[in-house]
Amino acid sequence: MRLNIKIKKICLLPTLLSVSLLAGCASSGNVSYVDPQGVDTTSINFNSTDLQTTTQKMVGGMLSSPAIARITAGAQPVVFFSTIKNETAEHINTGMLANTVSTEIINSGKFQFTDMSQVKEMKEQMDYQAGSGMVDQATAIKMGQQIGAQYMIYGSIADMQSMNSNQQSLFFLITLKMIDLKTGIIVWQDQKQIRKTQKRSTFGW
């Protein structure tokens, strides 16, 4: 009987050790805040530093463009941001890039933006104001009074990857354009090129 009890204790020991190790892994490490503007060298993939430098390049180039200076002289043209197509082999949150670029452009005071992603919600609200019977019609927003956009911003992110036994290289090409909706003419276009390399470690990439 005593022998059986000892065997059970010995069998339980690896299980207890595994649980302890898993708990240690789950709770180990302290979280710390770092400068969000600091250079991120943790990955060769498209990261926060690439997003920030791309935003600076694109917005700076746009606002200093002679063509943009002409169309914003004495006016605030209405613009909407379409999509940035992800043509790379990895998952990239292109919405973050669109949001950072549009935020900087709006804050420049040179353009007014309309948000096409909220059209459905705006129509629902106007339908409610017009037909619910709960809104004072003197204050209700009427249909057909929105200002139409004159320009559209859109773009893409593409990549090329090369690799040998010791090193891999990743090249990104980010392109943004602004098109005149009336004429179909591209009034502004700019690109940002990013190339990063990573040496193979002892344990792989």
Residue, then its C-alpha position, 0 to 999 in steps of 0.5 A: m500500500r505504501l509503495n503504491i502511494k509513493i509511485k503515485k507521488i512520483c508520477l504526479l511530480p512531472t505534471l506538477l512541474s509542467v503546470s508550474l513552468l506554464a504558470g511561470c511562463a504566463s506570468s513572467g516578464n514585466v511590462s514597460y512603456v517605451d517611446p512610441q517614436g523610437v526605432d523598432t528593430t524587433s522585426i524585419n516586417f512592416n512595423s511602427t517605425d515604417l508607418q511613422t516614416t512613411t506618414q512623414k514622407m507622404v504628408g511632407g511631400m504632399l503639403s510642399s507640392p506645388a500642385i497641392a499649393r495651387i488647389t488649396a490656394g484660398a480654399q479647403p478642397v473636400v477629400f475622402f480617403s479610399t483604400i490602401k491596397n496591401e499587395t505584400a505577402e504579409h498582413i499589414n493593417t493599412g487602415m492604420l497608415a490611412n488614419t495617420v496620413s489623414t490625421e496629419i492632412i486634416n490637422s494641416g488645415k488645407f483640406q476638409f475630409t469626408d468619411m465614406s466608411q460612415v455613409k450607412e450610419m449617417k443615412e440611418q441617422m438622417d432617416y431617424q430624424a426625418g421619419s421617427g416623429m421624435v425629432d424637431q423638424a426645425t433641427a433635423i438634418k435634411m437629405g441632399q445637403q452634404i458637400g461632395a468630395q472633389y478629390m480621392i486619396y488612395g494607394s498601395i503597399a508592395d514588397m519584394q523579398s530575397m534570401n540566401s543562407n545567411q541573410q534575408s532582405l525585404f523591400f517595401l514600396i508604398t505609393l499614395k495618389m490624389i485624383d481629381l474626381k471631376t477630371g480623373i487627373i492625378v494631381w499628386q503622387d508620392q512614394k516611400q521606399i523601405r529596405k531592411t535586412q536581417k542576418r540569420s541567427t543560430f536558431g533560424w530567422 
